[in-house]
Amino acid sequence: MLSKRKSMMRMQNAGLIFMAAFLIVVIFIADLNIDNNIAVACLYIVVILYSWLLPGKYASVYTAAICTLLIFLAVIHNKEMEANSNDLSNLNMIVSLVVIWTSVTLVFIAKSSFSSLEGTNEELSKSSDLLLEKVIKLDIQQEELSTQKTQLENLNADLVIKNQQLERFTSIASHDLQEPLRTIGNMTQLIDKKYYSNFDEQGKKILDYVTKATGRMTTLVKGLLEFSRIGNKREVEKIDCQELVRIIVMDFDATLKAVNGTIKFNDLPHINGNSIELRMLFQNLISNGLKFRKPNISPVIEISSRISSTHVEFCVTDNGIGIDEANYDKIFFIYQRLHPLEEYEGSGLGLAYCRKIVELHGGKIWIDSKIEKGSSFYFTLRKEI
């Protein structure tokens, strides 16, 4: 198909060149046999204009050169310049040459401009093709995004349903577990009052063990119930974090005096959030800083903040015992304890509370800590939720 098209182009170009040659020959013969007073040579302008159709950028220049040569040949053949050197007709050659080269200049400029325009059109065509390809790709990506969005919406809907079911299950399980635990607790208290003195040492240890285990189980169930309730029936309001922390520090006054502790904070910003949840967040982090202190060293806790375009980043730093880097991720899950219960009291839910509260406020929480050097808890909260 391509070779056939090339053959047709060659035939077309050969026909155009033949036509140009024919016109040149006709004009040249006329120039030889007709009086130059009518400036027959000016008819070469027809050939020059016709050369627009000839292939090649310089076709007009080559045609003009041939026409010029033919004019000189006609003048020499007629010997008119010598016979009529003072006649105005002797200027015909000059007029003809001026007309021819003026025409070829105009044709050459026009053809060059047309070639440039064709190049521009070709580039635009290529750009258009590329743009079309990109548009097609964007359409495909848009369809994929639309499909993914639909899938994500379905997954979110399923997740909402499953979270609701999980919250109901947690709430029901916690309530159902509390009743038998309350019964066991009451029975152990009754046994302790009536029969404790009748027990031998082993019996007393067993009763104490059951009483303590029941108390720990009750604490764990209550903690699980509180964890499931975080995020339910939330009211968002403008919170003055400086005032919120000041009140929390006042609540820790007795503990701070007992351990000679210090809490430093200044210029904490206002944010939108749930006051109860944010109080629990700061309270847990401050409590951890006071709890996990180094022996014989007064705990110092410093709270600072940094504001970005969309979030506020807080940092709660202490000079406590620190946390091994291997345990960074573990500490934010429920019931993940790094120390024995006998050494440090607690339910193991405090940092899990913090993580859930921070995520509900559109942020994230992380830690930077070194053993025996202290810990820095960082968390971000969205300005607007």
Secondary structure as a PSIPRED ss2 file (coil, helix, strand):
# PSIPRED VFORMAT (PSIPRED V4.0)

   1 M C   1.000  0.000  0.000
   2 L H   0.000  1.000  0.000
   3 S H   0.000  1.000  0.000
   4 K H   0.000  1.000  0.000
   5 R H   0.000  1.000  0.000
   6 K H   0.000  1.000  0.000
   7 S H   0.000  1.000  0.000
   8 M H   0.000  1.000  0.000
   9 M H   0.000  1.000  0.000
  10 R H   0.000  1.000  0.000
  11 M H   0.000  1.000  0.000
  12 Q H   0.000  1.000  0.000
  13 N H   0.000  1.000  0.000
  14 A H   0.000  1.000  0.000
  15 G H   0.000  1.000  0.000
  16 L H   0.000  1.000  0.000
  17 I H   0.000  1.000  0.000
  18 F H   0.000  1.000  0.000
  19 M H   0.000  1.000  0.000
  20 A H   0.000  1.000  0.000
  21 A H   0.000  1.000  0.000
  22 F H   0.000  1.000  0.000
  23 L H   0.000  1.000  0.000
  24 I H   0.000  1.000  0.000
  25 V H   0.000  1.000  0.000
  26 V H   0.000  1.000  0.000
  27 I H   0.000  1.000  0.000
  28 F H   0.000  1.000  0.000
  29 I H   0.000  1.000  0.000
  30 A H   0.000  1.000  0.000
  31 D H   0.000  1.000  0.000
  32 L H   0.000  1.000  0.000
  33 N H   0.000  1.000  0.000
  34 I C   1.000  0.000  0.000
  35 D C   1.000  0.000  0.000
  36 N H   0.000  1.000  0.000
  37 N H   0.000  1.000  0.000
  38 I H   0.000  1.000  0.000
  39 A C   1.000  0.000  0.000
  40 V H   0.000  1.000  0.000
  41 A H   0.000  1.000  0.000
  42 C H   0.000  1.000  0.000
  43 L H   0.000  1.000  0.000
  44 Y H   0.000  1.000  0.000
  45 I H   0.000  1.000  0.000
  46 V H   0.000  1.000  0.000
  47 V H   0.000  1.000  0.000
  48 I H   0.000  1.000  0.000
  49 L H   0.000  1.000  0.000
  50 Y H   0.000  1.000  0.000
  51 S H   0.000  1.000  0.000
  52 W H   0.000  1.000  0.000
  53 L H   0.000  1.000  0.000
  54 L C   1.000  0.000  0.000
  55 P C   1.000  0.000  0.000
  56 G C   1.000  0.000  0.000
  57 K C   1.000  0.000  0.000
  58 Y C   1.000  0.000  0.000
  59 A H   0.000  1.000  0.000
  60 S H   0.000  1.000  0.000
  61 V H   0.000  1.000  0.000
  62 Y H   0.000  1.000  0.000
  63 T H   0.000  1.000  0.000
  64 A H   0.000  1.000  0.000
  65 A H   0.000  1.000  0.000
  66 I H   0.000  1.000  0.000
  67 C H   0.000  1.000  0.000
  68 T H   0.000  1.000  0.000
  69 L H   0.000  1.000  0.000
  70 L H   0.000  1.000  0.000
  71 I H   0.000  1.000  0.000
  72 F H   0.000  1.000  0.000
  73 L H   0.000  1.000  0.000
  74 A H   0.000  1.000  0.000
  75 V H   0.000  1.000  0.000
  76 I H   0.000  1.000  0.000
  77 H H   0.000  1.000  0.000
  78 N H   0.000  1.000  0.000
  79 K C   1.000  0.000  0.000
  80 E H   0.000  1.000  0.000
  81 M H   0.000  1.000  0.000
  82 E H   0.000  1.000  0.000
  83 A H   0.000  1.000  0.000
  84 N C   1.000  0.000  0.000
  85 S C   1.000  0.000  0.000
  86 N C   1.000  0.000  0.000
  87 D C   1.000  0.000  0.000
  88 L H   0.000  1.000  0.000
  89 S H   0.000  1.000  0.000
  90 N H   0.000  1.000  0.000
  91 L H   0.000  1.000  0.000
  92 N H   0.000  1.000  0.000
  93 M H   0.000  1.000  0.000
  94 I H   0.000  1.000  0.000
  95 V H   0.000  1.000  0.000
  96 S H   0.000  1.000  0.000
  97 L H   0.000  1.000  0.000
  98 V H   0.000  1.000  0.000
  99 V H   0.000  1.000  0.000
 100 I H   0.000  1.000  0.000
 101 W H   0.000  1.000  0.000
 102 T H   0.000  1.000  0.000
 103 S H   0.000  1.000  0.000
 104 V H   0.000  1.000  0.000
 105 T H   0.000  1.000  0.000
 106 L H   0.000  1.000  0.000
 107 V H   0.000  1.000  0.000
 108 F H   0.000  1.000  0.000
 109 I H   0.000  1.000  0.000
 110 A H   0.000  1.000  0.000
 111 K H   0.000  1.000  0.000
 112 S H   0.000  1.000  0.000
 113 S H   0.000  1.000  0.000
 114 F H   0.000  1.000  0.000
 115 S H   0.000  1.000  0.000
 116 S H   0.000  1.000  0.000
 117 L H   0.000  1.000  0.000
 118 E H   0.000  1.000  0.000
 119 G H   0.000  1.000  0.000
 120 T H   0.000  1.000  0.000
 121 N H   0.000  1.000  0.000
 122 E H   0.000  1.000  0.000
 123 E H   0.000  1.000  0.000
 124 L H   0.000  1.000  0.000
 125 S H   0.000  1.000  0.000
 126 K H   0.000  1.000  0.000
 127 S H   0.000  1.000  0.000
 128 S H   0.000  1.000  0.000
 129 D H   0.000  1.000  0.000
 130 L H   0.000  1.000  0.000
 131 L H   0.000  1.000  0.000
 132 L H   0.000  1.000  0.000
 133 E H   0.000  1.000  0.000
 134 K H   0.000  1.000  0.000
 135 V H   0.000  1.000  0.000
 136 I H   0.000  1.000  0.000
 137 K H   0.000  1.000  0.000
 138 L H   0.000  1.000  0.000
 139 D H   0.000  1.000  0.000
 140 I H   0.000  1.000  0.000
 141 Q H   0.000  1.000  0.000
 142 Q H   0.000  1.000  0.000
 143 E H   0.000  1.000  0.000
 144 E H   0.000  1.000  0.000
 145 L H   0.000  1.000  0.000
 146 S H   0.000  1.000  0.000
 147 T H   0.000  1.000  0.000
 148 Q H   0.000  1.000  0.000
 149 K H   0.000  1.000  0.000
 150 T H   0.000  1.000  0.000
 151 Q H   0.000  1.000  0.000
 152 L H   0.000  1.000  0.000
 153 E H   0.000  1.000  0.000
 154 N H   0.000  1.000  0.000
 155 L H   0.000  1.000  0.000
 156 N H   0.000  1.000  0.000
 157 A H   0.000  1.000  0.000
 158 D H   0.000  1.000  0.000
 159 L H   0.000  1.000  0.000
 160 V H   0.000  1.000  0.000
 161 I H   0.000  1.000  0.000
 162 K H   0.000  1.000  0.000
 163 N H   0.000  1.000  0.000
 164 Q H   0.000  1.000  0.000
 165 Q H   0.000  1.000  0.000
 166 L H   0.000  1.000  0.000
 167 E H   0.000  1.000  0.000
 168 R H   0.000  1.000  0.000
 169 F H   0.000  1.000  0.000
 170 T H   0.000  1.000  0.000
 171 S H   0.000  1.000  0.000
 172 I H   0.000  1.000  0.000
 173 A H   0.000  1.000  0.000
 174 S H   0.000  1.000  0.000
 175 H H   0.000  1.000  0.000
 176 D H   0.000  1.000  0.000
 177 L H   0.000  1.000  0.000
 178 Q H   0.000  1.000  0.000
 179 E H   0.000  1.000  0.000
 180 P H   0.000  1.000  0.000
 181 L H   0.000  1.000  0.000
 182 R H   0.000  1.000  0.000
 183 T H   0.000  1.000  0.000
 184 I H   0.000  1.000  0.000
 185 G H   0.000  1.000  0.000
 186 N H   0.000  1.000  0.000
 187 M H   0.000  1.000  0.000
 188 T H   0.000  1.000  0.000
 189 Q H   0.000  1.000  0.000
 190 L H   0.000  1.000  0.000
 191 I H   0.000  1.000  0.000
 192 D H   0.000  1.000  0.000
 193 K H   0.000  1.000  0.000
 194 K H   0.000  1.000  0.000
 195 Y H   0.000  1.000  0.000
 196 Y H   0.000  1.000  0.000
 197 S H   0.000  1.000  0.000
 198 N H   0.000  1.000  0.000
 199 F C   1.000  0.000  0.000
 200 D C   1.000  0.000  0.000
 201 E H   0.000  1.000  0.000
 202 Q H   0.000  1.000  0.000
 203 G H   0.000  1.000  0.000
 204 K H   0.000  1.000  0.000
 205 K H   0.000  1.000  0.000
 206 I H   0.000  1.000  0.000
 207 L H   0.000  1.000  0.000
 208 D H   0.000  1.000  0.000
 209 Y H   0.000  1.000  0.000
 210 V H   0.000  1.000  0.000
 211 T H   0.000  1.000  0.000
 212 K H   0.000  1.000  0.000
 213 A H   0.000  1.000  0.000
 214 T H   0.000  1.000  0.000
 215 G H   0.000  1.000  0.000
 216 R H   0.000  1.000  0.000
 217 M H   0.000  1.000  0.000
 218 T H   0.000  1.000  0.000
 219 T H   0.000  1.000  0.000
 220 L H   0.000  1.000  0.000
 221 V H   0.000  1.000  0.000
 222 K H   0.000  1.000  0.000
 223 G H   0.000  1.000  0.000
 224 L H   0.000  1.000  0.000
 225 L H   0.000  1.000  0.000
 226 E H   0.000  1.000  0.000
 227 F H   0.000  1.000  0.000
 228 S H   0.000  1.000  0.000
 229 R H   0.000  1.000  0.000
 230 I C   1.000  0.000  0.000
 231 G C   1.000  0.000  0.000
 232 N C   1.000  0.000  0.000
 233 K C   1.000  0.000  0.000
 234 R C   1.000  0.000  0.000
 235 E C   1.000  0.000  0.000
 236 V C   1.000  0.000  0.000
 237 E E   0.000  0.000  1.000
 238 K E   0.000  0.000  1.000
 239 I E   0.000  0.000  1.000
 240 D E   0.000  0.000  1.000
 241 C H   0.000  1.000  0.000
 242 Q H   0.000  1.000  0.000
 243 E H   0.000  1.000  0.000
 244 L H   0.000  1.000  0.000
 245 V H   0.000  1.000  0.000
 246 R H   0.000  1.000  0.000
 247 I H   0.000  1.000  0.000
 248 I H   0.000  1.000  0.000
 249 V H   0.000  1.000  0.000
 250 M H   0.000  1.000  0.000
 251 D H   0.000  1.000  0.000
 252 F C   1.000  0.000  0.000
 253 D H   0.000  1.000  0.000
 254 A H   0.000  1.000  0.000
 255 T H   0.000  1.000  0.000
 256 L H   0.000  1.000  0.000
 257 K H   0.000  1.000  0.000
 258 A H   0.000  1.000  0.000
 259 V H   0.000  1.000  0.000
 260 N C   1.000  0.000  0.000
 261 G C   1.000  0.000  0.000
 262 T E   0.000  0.000  1.000
 263 I E   0.000  0.000  1.000
 264 K E   0.000  0.000  1.000
 265 F E   0.000  0.000  1.000
 266 N C   1.000  0.000  0.000
 267 D C   1.000  0.000  0.000
 268 L C   1.000  0.000  0.000
 269 P C   1.000  0.000  0.000
 270 H E   0.000  0.000  1.000
 271 I E   0.000  0.000  1.000
 272 N E   0.000  0.000  1.000
 273 G E   0.000  0.000  1.000
 274 N C   1.000  0.000  0.000
 275 S H   0.000  1.000  0.000
 276 I H   0.000  1.000  0.000
 277 E H   0.000  1.000  0.000
 278 L H   0.000  1.000  0.000
 279 R H   0.000  1.000  0.000
 280 M H   0.000  1.000  0.000
 281 L H   0.000  1.000  0.000
 282 F H   0.000  1.000  0.000
 283 Q H   0.000  1.000  0.000
 284 N H   0.000  1.000  0.000
 285 L H   0.000  1.000  0.000
 286 I H   0.000  1.000  0.000
 287 S H   0.000  1.000  0.000
 288 N H   0.000  1.000  0.000
 289 G H   0.000  1.000  0.000
 290 L H   0.000  1.000  0.000
 291 K H   0.000  1.000  0.000
 292 F C   1.000  0.000  0.000
 293 R C   1.000  0.000  0.000
 294 K C   1.000  0.000  0.000
 295 P C   1.000  0.000  0.000
 296 N C   1.000  0.000  0.000
 297 I C   1.000  0.000  0.000
 298 S C   1.000  0.000  0.000
 299 P C   1.000  0.000  0.000
 300 V E   0.000  0.000  1.000
 301 I E   0.000  0.000  1.000
 302 E E   0.000  0.000  1.000
 303 I E   0.000  0.000  1.000
 304 S E   0.000  0.000  1.000
 305 S E   0.000  0.000  1.000
 306 R E   0.000  0.000  1.000
 307 I E   0.000  0.000  1.000
 308 S C   1.000  0.000  0.000
 309 S C   1.000  0.000  0.000
 310 T C   1.000  0.000  0.000
 311 H E   0.000  0.000  1.000
 312 V E   0.000  0.000  1.000
 313 E E   0.000  0.000  1.000
 314 F E   0.000  0.000  1.000
 315 C E   0.000  0.000  1.000
 316 V E   0.000  0.000  1.000
 317 T E   0.000  0.000  1.000
 318 D E   0.000  0.000  1.000
 319 N C   1.000  0.000  0.000
 320 G C   1.000  0.000  0.000
 321 I C   1.000  0.000  0.000
 322 G C   1.000  0.000  0.000
 323 I C   1.000  0.000  0.000
 324 D C   1.000  0.000  0.000
 325 E H   0.000  1.000  0.000
 326 A H   0.000  1.000  0.000
 327 N H   0.000  1.000  0.000
 328 Y C   1.000  0.000  0.000
 329 D C   1.000  0.000  0.000
 330 K H   0.000  1.000  0.000
 331 I H   0.000  1.000  0.000
 332 F H   0.000  1.000  0.000
 333 F C   1.000  0.000  0.000
 334 I C   1.000  0.000  0.000
 335 Y C   1.000  0.000  0.000
 336 Q C   1.000  0.000  0.000
 337 R C   1.000  0.000  0.000
 338 L C   1.000  0.000  0.000
 339 H C   1.000  0.000  0.000
 340 P C   1.000  0.000  0.000
 341 L C   1.000  0.000  0.000
 342 E C   1.000  0.000  0.000
 343 E C   1.000  0.000  0.000
 344 Y C   1.000  0.000  0.000
 345 E C   1.000  0.000  0.000
 346 G C   1.000  0.000  0.000
 347 S C   1.000  0.000  0.000
 348 G C   1.000  0.000  0.000
 349 L C   1.000  0.000  0.000
 350 G H   0.000  1.000  0.000
 351 L H   0.000  1.000  0.000
 352 A H   0.000  1.000  0.000
 353 Y H   0.000  1.000  0.000
 354 C H   0.000  1.000  0.000
 355 R H   0.000  1.000  0.000
 356 K H   0.000  1.000  0.000
 357 I H   0.000  1.000  0.000
 358 V H   0.000  1.000  0.000
 359 E H   0.000  1.000  0.000
 360 L H   0.000  1.000  0.000
 361 H C   1.000  0.000  0.000
 362 G C   1.000  0.000  0.000
 363 G C   1.000  0.000  0.000
 364 K C   1.000  0.000  0.000
 365 I E   0.000  0.000  1.000
 366 W E   0.000  0.000  1.000
 367 I E   0.000  0.000  1.000
 368 D E   0.000  0.000  1.000
 369 S E   0.000  0.000  1.000
 370 K E   0.000  0.000  1.000
 371 I C   1.000  0.000  0.000
 372 E C   1.000  0.000  0.000
 373 K C   1.000  0.000  0.000
 374 G E   0.000  0.000  1.000
 375 S E   0.000  0.000  1.000
 376 S E   0.000  0.000  1.000
 377 F E   0.000  0.000  1.000
 378 Y E   0.000  0.000  1.000
 379 F E   0.000  0.000  1.000
 380 T E   0.000  0.000  1.000
 381 L E   0.000  0.000  1.000
 382 R E   0.000  0.000  1.000
 383 K C   1.000  0.000  0.000
 384 E C   1.000  0.000  0.000
 385 I C   1.000  0.000  0.000
